[in-house]
């Protein structure tokens, strides 16, 4: 929520210019930017927030006590307004509601500032503009990036002709959400994907610096839903423009303009600086001394929203401003409209990309839990290609970008709410249950009781089958030369995670004895890797790039692995096989040493020297490690559920925990001295975390999937070499490999295929 505001930031807007302000919606952009900006401007007392969700309103009231909050939906609220002339309306609703809300607001007499995009068609933008003019009202699109200091300076430099004529423009905006959507309305089919959400900023801004844009070609990764990755080529006269957008890839975000005498660029991570590189190679950084008209505004994105709102009040007062008008919005909407009407599919590495989609049933015949995760995303794509209609139960809208590429029915679901689970299961033929308790006090209950609710609901609704995804961790890693199969006893590894999965499994297999016509099947995959994977795909590479990876005992431990596409095939076969009822199946492509398995991935970090430590040495190394390594551990915790599961029960971490307090006080010389004990030349301070021994350590257990082959008729569709190659290609194409920067070539598999 908002941060405490310094008094020096207040009062750049005169009270007589402040209209009554109504904000429709209480989502992230309102709580993170609009309300803090209005507080800075001294306008918080003039604001009413209209939002149907009482929990959101309570949070707003706690953070912004001066703001009035009203529990109501936008249409009901506006229906009660008779004459709002002189008042201001900020529309911050999901995209698909913008046109209706703006029209109602204008009809009631409001001046309207609408979050981007104003509309997704040029005709709607023109219609709203005509209505605003007839009502003598201001209509503006909230293109806040027009107010970014770096982009304002860039426009000034180009207008001054310092570097000559513009020759080409390249735009990249490839990174996950900067703020998380709070509502599934963000993913409504009519809302538009990343092009409408983020691309509209660039289409609008480029129009202000090089004039009207003409579309040339457009590619995205939509599979019947909302695109998460886009490549768009346009022209402004003779100037080629390339636009690359992604909600999933960490390839960076920047705008680069090549001119006759050099180029200028800005980075999304730096809202103030422009980097100028002359043809001679000399470069300099330029910054506006005073980015906003009022020097008292905060120098961050909140300040940009302050400038936007101040411009809106000036427009209402009939004064000069830099707002994006309805006609400006119409030009950008026309380009979005053309793109969606002429979309071509991005090519990818998955064979699924070439499949024709059969006709889907009119109502969902599949319920998928955990669909927004790594494995669930791949399973959703496969089921969609098979012609299934999917209802995807999700915990939160925050991680649905990949899943929303499909024509799925997204449904918020608490697995502990039995009635809600029953309702979600109505009418489906097959339930794929991949979700489990991840964190917090309810982790055990969500895994065990939540699974019970899902299975009971499936039986009640008459579903044909329920497939439950478990883990190899329920077997532990028993010593000996006998391959582990389904006859081995439970010996859970991984603390609460492994134990709760084991308890869940036991209940499911027992319930299968009395489940009637509903088949119940449990799968135990080994280490799952592939595109979008973390623990066994991107995490080793990330650590290697930062100097924080090492081989444990020479990487001689055994890795039991399964490629995600092969696991998906097993999951689907399990649902279709009558003989699988009441049984569990280990799913593993095979085994090799950790060094053999991880080398292709960590090798993408380039010429990086990788140390080798014994398990004991790794423990002693971390006893003298700097604070940096502890922060790196927390970073890994936030990015990978697999890593979190291991760390909860990490014996290695438990051994070094008494030394954590002293870790911050160790001398750098001791770290450097011990660092020389490794076999590589890693830099002091970039030390591997102790928990690598728990994740990629020296265990020798081998898991057998013969049961799955005999009963399910399953075997790996994609061999180890091909699976590794596909994964490395994905690392390169999505910008995760520093050796191979991604290219603008309409061959980006940025999704979950």
KAPE-V853225 format. One record per residue. N is the residue number from 0. RES is the residue in one letter. NEAR is the number of other C-alpha atoms within 8 Angstrom. Layout:
BEGIN
<<N;RES;NEAR> <N;RES;NEAR>>
END
This chain:
BEGIN
<<0;X;5> <1;X;9> <2;X;5> <3;X;4> <4;X;7> <5;X;6> <6;X;5> <7;X;5> <8;X;11> <9;X;12> <10;X;8> <11;X;9> <12;X;9> <13;X;7> <14;X;5> <15;X;5> <16;X;9> <17;X;10> <18;X;10> <19;X;9> <20;X;11> <21;X;12> <22;X;13> <23;X;13> <24;X;12> <25;X;15> <26;X;12> <27;X;11> <28;X;10> <29;X;11> <30;X;13> <31;X;10> <32;X;12> <33;X;11> <34;X;12> <35;X;12> <36;X;13> <37;X;12> <38;X;11> <39;X;13> <40;X;13> <41;X;11> <42;X;10> <43;X;12> <44;X;8> <45;X;10> <46;X;12> <47;X;11> <48;X;13> <49;X;16> <50;X;16> <51;X;8> <52;X;7> <53;X;8> <54;X;6> <55;X;10> <56;X;13> <57;X;8> <58;X;8> <59;X;12> <60;X;12> <61;X;7> <62;X;8> <63;X;10> <64;X;8> <65;X;7> <66;X;12> <67;X;10> <68;X;11> <69;X;10> <70;X;10> <71;X;9> <72;X;9> <73;X;11> <74;X;8> <75;X;8> <76;X;10> <77;X;10> <78;X;7> <79;X;6> <80;X;8> <81;X;6> <82;X;6> <83;X;9> <84;X;8> <85;X;10> <86;X;12> <87;X;12> <88;X;13> <89;X;12> <90;X;14> <91;X;14> <92;X;10> <93;X;9> <94;X;13> <95;X;11> <96;X;8> <97;X;15> <98;X;11> <99;X;7> <100;X;11> <101;X;12> <102;X;10> <103;X;10> <104;X;13> <105;X;14> <106;X;9> <107;X;12> <108;X;13> <109;X;14> <110;X;15> <111;X;15> <112;X;14> <113;X;15> <114;X;12> <115;X;13> <116;X;14> <117;X;13> <118;X;15> <119;X;12> <120;X;11> <121;X;14> <122;X;7> <123;X;11> <124;X;15> <125;X;11> <126;X;8> <127;X;12> <128;X;11> <129;X;8> <130;X;11> <131;X;12> <132;X;9> <133;X;7> <134;X;9> <135;X;6> <136;X;13> <137;X;11> <138;X;12> <139;X;12> <140;X;15> <141;X;11> <142;X;11> <143;X;9> <144;X;9> <145;X;9> <146;X;11> <147;X;12> <148;X;12> <149;X;14> <150;X;12> <151;X;10> <152;X;11> <153;X;10> <154;X;9> <155;X;8> <156;X;9> <157;X;11> <158;X;7> <159;X;6> <160;X;8> <161;X;6> <162;X;10> <163;X;9> <164;X;7> <165;X;10> <166;X;11> <167;X;10> <168;X;13> <169;X;10> <170;X;13> <171;X;11> <172;X;12> <173;X;14> <174;X;12> <175;X;9> <176;X;6> <177;X;4> <178;X;6> <179;X;8> <180;X;10> <181;X;10> <182;X;7> <183;X;11> <184;X;8> <185;X;10> <186;X;11> <187;X;9> <188;X;8> <189;X;6> <190;X;12> <191;X;15> <192;X;10> <193;X;15> <194;X;12> <195;X;13> <196;X;11> <197;X;9> <198;X;10> <199;X;14> <200;X;11> <201;X;9> <202;X;11> <203;X;13> <204;X;10> <205;X;10> <206;X;10> <207;X;7> <208;X;9> <209;X;7> <210;X;8> <211;X;8> <212;X;12> <213;X;9> <214;X;12> <215;X;8> <216;X;9> <217;X;13> <218;X;12> <219;X;13> <220;X;14> <221;X;12> <222;X;9> <223;X;7> <224;X;11> <225;X;14> <226;X;15> <227;X;18> <228;X;15> <229;X;15> <230;X;13> <231;X;13> <232;X;12> <233;X;12> <234;X;12> <235;X;12> <236;X;7> <237;X;6> <238;X;10> <239;X;11> <240;X;12> <241;X;12> <242;X;11> <243;X;13> <244;X;15> <245;X;14> <246;X;12> <247;X;13> <248;X;12> <249;X;10> <250;X;12> <251;X;8> <252;X;12> <253;X;11> <254;X;11> <255;X;11> <256;X;12> <257;X;11> <258;X;13> <259;X;10> <260;X;8> <261;X;12> <262;X;14> <263;X;13> <264;X;11> <265;X;14> <266;X;10> <267;X;8> <268;X;5> <269;X;8> <270;X;13> <271;X;10> <272;X;13> <273;X;13> <274;X;11> <275;X;12> <276;X;11> <277;X;10> <278;X;8> <279;X;5> <280;X;6> <281;X;7> <282;X;8> <283;X;7> <284;X;8> <285;X;8> <286;X;9> <287;X;10> <288;X;4> <289;X;6> <290;X;9> <291;X;9> <292;X;5> <293;X;6> <294;X;7> <295;X;8> <296;X;12> <297;X;7> <298;X;7> <299;X;7> <300;X;9> <301;X;12> <302;X;12> <303;X;12> <304;X;13> <305;X;13> <306;X;10> <307;X;12> <308;X;10> <309;X;9> <310;X;11> <311;X;12> <312;X;11> <313;X;12> <314;X;11> <315;X;11> <316;X;7> <317;X;6> <318;X;7> <319;X;6> <320;X;8> <321;X;6> <322;X;11> <323;X;11> <324;X;9> <325;X;14> <326;X;10> <327;X;9> <328;X;16> <329;X;15> <330;X;11> <331;X;12> <332;X;15> <333;X;11> <334;X;12> <335;X;13> <336;X;11> <337;X;9> <338;X;12> <339;X;7> <340;X;6> <341;X;8> <342;X;9> <343;X;7> <344;X;8> <345;X;11> <346;X;9> <347;X;9> <348;X;10> <349;X;6> <350;X;6> <351;X;9> <352;X;9> <353;X;5> <354;X;7> <355;X;5> <356;X;8> <357;X;7> <358;X;5> <359;X;7> <360;X;9> <361;X;5> <362;X;6> <363;X;13> <364;X;13> <365;X;13> <366;X;15> <367;X;15> <368;X;12> <369;X;13> <370;X;17> <371;X;11> <372;X;8> <373;X;10> <374;X;9> <375;X;13> <376;X;14> <377;X;13> <378;X;10> <379;X;13> <380;X;12> <381;X;10> <382;X;10> <383;X;12> <384;X;12> <385;X;8> <386;X;11> <387;X;12> <388;X;14> <389;X;15> <390;X;14> <391;X;13> <392;X;14> <393;X;14> <394;X;7> <395;X;8> <396;X;12> <397;X;8> <398;X;8> <399;X;10> <400;X;11> <401;X;13> <402;X;12> <403;X;13> <404;X;14> <405;X;14> <406;X;11> <407;X;11> <408;X;8> <409;X;10> <410;X;10> <411;X;10> <412;X;10> <413;X;8> <414;X;13> <415;X;9> <416;X;9> <417;X;9> <418;X;6> <419;X;10> <420;X;14> <421;X;14> <422;X;7> <423;X;10> <424;X;13> <425;X;7> <426;X;9> <427;X;12> <428;X;10> <429;X;12> <430;X;14> <431;X;12> <432;X;13> <433;X;12> <434;X;8> <435;X;10> <436;X;10> <437;X;7> <438;X;6> <439;X;5> <440;X;5> <441;X;8> <442;X;12> <443;X;12> <444;X;10> <445;X;13> <446;X;14> <447;X;12> <448;X;12> <449;X;12> <450;X;13> <451;X;11> <452;X;14> <453;X;13> <454;X;10> <455;X;8> <456;X;12> <457;X;15> <458;X;12> <459;X;8> <460;X;11> <461;X;9> <462;X;15> <463;X;9> <464;X;14> <465;X;16> <466;X;14> <467;X;11> <468;X;11> <469;X;12> <470;X;11> <471;X;10> <472;X;10> <473;X;14> <474;X;13> <475;X;10> <476;X;9> <477;X;6> <478;X;6> <479;X;5> <480;X;5> <481;X;5> <482;X;8> <483;X;11> <484;X;10> <485;X;8> <486;X;5> <487;X;7> <488;X;5> <489;X;8> <490;X;7> <491;X;12> <492;X;13> <493;X;14> <494;X;11> <495;X;11> <496;X;11> <497;X;13> <498;X;12> <499;X;11> <500;X;13> <501;X;11> <502;X;9> <503;X;13> <504;X;10> <505;X;8> <506;X;9> <507;X;13> <508;X;14> <509;X;9> <510;X;8> <511;X;12> <512;X;8> <513;X;6> <514;X;10> <515;X;8> <516;X;8> <517;X;12> <518;X;15> <519;X;16> <520;X;16> <521;X;15> <522;X;14> <523;X;12> <524;X;14> <525;X;13> <526;X;9> <527;X;12> <528;X;13> <529;X;13> <530;X;11> <531;X;9> <532;X;11> <533;X;10> <534;X;12> <535;X;11> <536;X;14> <537;X;13> <538;X;10> <539;X;13> <540;X;14> <541;X;9> <542;X;11> <543;X;14> <544;X;9> <545;X;8> <546;X;13> <547;X;11> <548;X;14> <549;X;11> <550;X;11> <551;X;17> <552;X;12> <553;X;9> <554;X;13> <555;X;11> <556;X;13> <557;X;14> <558;X;11> <559;X;13> <560;X;12> <561;X;15> <562;X;13> <563;X;11> <564;X;10> <565;X;13> <566;X;12> <567;X;12> <568;X;10> <569;X;12> <570;X;10> <571;X;8> <572;X;11> <573;X;11> <574;X;12> <575;X;7> <576;X;10> <577;X;6> <578;X;6> <579;X;13> <580;X;10> <581;X;13> <582;X;9> <583;X;11> <584;X;11> <585;X;16> <586;X;14> <587;X;13> <588;X;14> <589;X;9> <590;X;11> <591;X;9> <592;X;11> <593;X;13> <594;X;10> <595;X;9> <596;X;9> <597;X;10> <598;X;8> <599;X;10> <600;X;12> <601;X;10> <602;X;10> <603;X;11> <604;X;14> <605;X;7> <606;X;5> <607;X;9> <608;X;7> <609;X;13> <610;X;12> <611;X;12> <612;X;14> <613;X;9> <614;X;10> <615;X;7> <616;X;8> <617;X;14> <618;X;12> <619;X;8> <620;X;13> <621;X;12> <622;X;10> <623;X;11> <624;X;14> <625;X;13> <626;X;8> <627;X;9> <628;X;13> <629;X;9> <630;X;8> <631;X;9> <632;X;9> <633;X;8> <634;X;8> <635;X;10> <636;X;10> <637;X;8> <638;X;7> <639;X;10> <640;X;10> <641;X;7> <642;X;11> <643;X;10> <644;X;12> <645;X;13> <646;X;11> <647;X;9> <648;X;11> <649;X;11> <650;X;7> <651;X;11> <652;X;10> <653;X;9> <654;X;8> <655;X;11> <656;X;7> <657;X;7> <658;X;8> <659;X;9> <660;X;7> <661;X;7> <662;X;12> <663;X;9> <664;X;7> <665;X;11> <666;X;7> <667;X;8> <668;X;6> <669;X;9> <670;X;15> <671;X;10> <672;X;8> <673;X;9> <674;X;11> <675;X;8> <676;X;6> <677;X;10> <678;X;9> <679;X;8> <680;X;9> <681;X;11> <682;X;8> <683;X;8> <684;X;11> <685;X;11> <686;X;14> <687;X;13> <688;X;13> <689;X;12> <690;X;11> <691;X;12> <692;X;12> <693;X;12> <694;X;8> <695;X;11> <696;X;15> <697;X;11> <698;X;7> <699;X;8> <700;X;12> <701;X;10> <702;X;13> <703;X;12> <704;X;12> <705;X;6> <706;X;12> <707;X;14> <708;X;10> <709;X;8> <710;X;10> <711;X;13> <712;X;8> <713;X;11> <714;X;8> <715;X;7> <716;X;7> <717;X;9> <718;X;8> <719;X;8> <720;X;6> <721;X;8> <722;X;11> <723;X;10> <724;X;8> <725;X;11> <726;X;11> <727;X;11> <728;X;9> <729;X;12> <730;X;12> <731;X;14> <732;X;14> <733;X;14> <734;X;13> <735;X;11> <736;X;12> <737;X;10> <738;X;8> <739;X;8> <740;X;10> <741;X;9> <742;X;5> <743;X;8> <744;X;5> <745;X;8> <746;X;8> <747;X;10> <748;X;14> <749;X;13> <750;X;10> <751;X;12> <752;X;12>>
END
